[in-house]
Amino acid sequence: MKKRMRQILAERAAAARDPALPAAPPESWPLAEPFEIGALRLENRLVQAPLAGIANWAFRRQSRRHGAGLAVSEMIASFGIRHANRKTLGMLTVMPDEHPVGVQVFGSDLDAMVEAARAVEATGADLVDVNMGCPVPKICKTGAGAALLADPDAAARVVEAMARAVDIPVTVKMRRGITPSTAVPVEVARRLEDAGAAALCVHPRAAAEEYEGRADHRITAEVVEAVRIPVIASGDVSTPEGARRVLEETGCAAVAIGRAALGYPWAFGDILRGVPRPLPALDEVVDELESFAADVNEALGEGRATGYMRKFYPWYLAGHGIPRADLEDLLTIPTLDEALVRLRSLAAAPAAA
């Protein structure tokens, strides 16, 4: 993830140094069209990806505000839900103004996953998503995340049991497989569809590849061809033209936007309109950070919110010429309020103007 984010931030900084006037929006733009997942109608074809450790309700609300047709939560442990872990139950919070919203759960125990699906439905979420994409060893060694792809029978049993237990759609976020040589994404996709999955979100890298290289959406196209349910393409979608190309070349129903929106929630609006905007001015960036931070503070409490927001400052400020010393100071300021005051002073400085 860090390597991919460095690439994205470098691209953002390059665009700031050599800004091009945005083209006029296209007359017809497929990303702005609605689509359905089961009985759930979505207003456009942009999905905010379920980023682990990131996509709490504050982040999802921001994504929806900037144009995402669907926002999906960070992955939530099914056993944490079963055992009523306080932090886990807090992650299940769904706010009234973030619909449509999906909640992603992970695990390999069938009964715990069914309980998790019912808990998600009880929150009022519009769908429950099953994580079969996480490549992190501590998740995979439990048989969860991408490890489920190694056992299509078990993966299908989990989806089937969850789909029978709830009335909301059950979807799956999946990778190509465990390794490129052993991956059978088309076979797995068909099994999941037969088990009752209402949609698939496909990341075409194998778990062993993590985020290396470029996402090979020819694999996504193979899955689209093999199933009748909607397929959402995930991986390296960051620009309007890139999103259109993936949509047209794969035949997918929608695209998932993940790291491209970290520090740049305007990515959703750019892709929804079909044209990029110039990099926002620093004062607009700080306005956005203040609004986002207020929700984060409510979602996490000030102590956790302070640490959480430190991830975002370098992402938001990329391309704005902020001295490294000032960035480092932001990462050590002890409270969120003090950090926001410091950000506002940076925006007001003559150099920023």
Sequence and secondary structure as in RCSB ss.txt:
>XXXX:A:sequence
MKKRMRQILAERAAAARDPALPAAPPESWPLAEPFEIGALRLENRLVQAPLAGIANWAFRRQSRRHGAGLAVSEM
IASFGIRHANRKTLGMLTVMPDEHPVGVQVFGSDLDAMVEAARAVEATGADLVDVNMGCPVPKICKTGAGAALLA
DPDAAARVVEAMARAVDIPVTVKMRRGITPSTAVPVEVARRLEDAGAAALCVHPRAAAEEYEGRADHRITAEVVE
AVRIPVIASGDVSTPEGARRVLEETGCAAVAIGRAALGYPWAFGDILRGVPRPLPALDEVVDELESFAADVNEAL
GEGRATGYMRKFYPWYLAGHGIPRADLEDLLTIPTLDEALVRLRSLAAAPAAA
>XXXX:A:secstr
 HHHHHHHHHHHHHHHHS        SS GGGS EEETTEEESSSEEE   TTT SHHHHHHHHHHT SEEE   
EEHHHHHTT HHHHHHT   GGG SEEEEEE S HHHHHHHHHHHHHHT SEEEEEE    HHHHTTT GGGGGG
 HHHHHHHHHHHHHH SS EEEEEES SSTTT  HHHHHHHHHHHT SEEEEE S GGGTT S   HHHHHHHHH
H SS EEEESS  SHHHHHHHHHHH  SEEEE GGGTT THHHHHHHHTS      HHHHHHHHHHHHHHHHHHH
 HHHHHHHHHTHHHHHHTTS   HHHHHHHTT SSHHHHHHHHHHHHHSTTT 
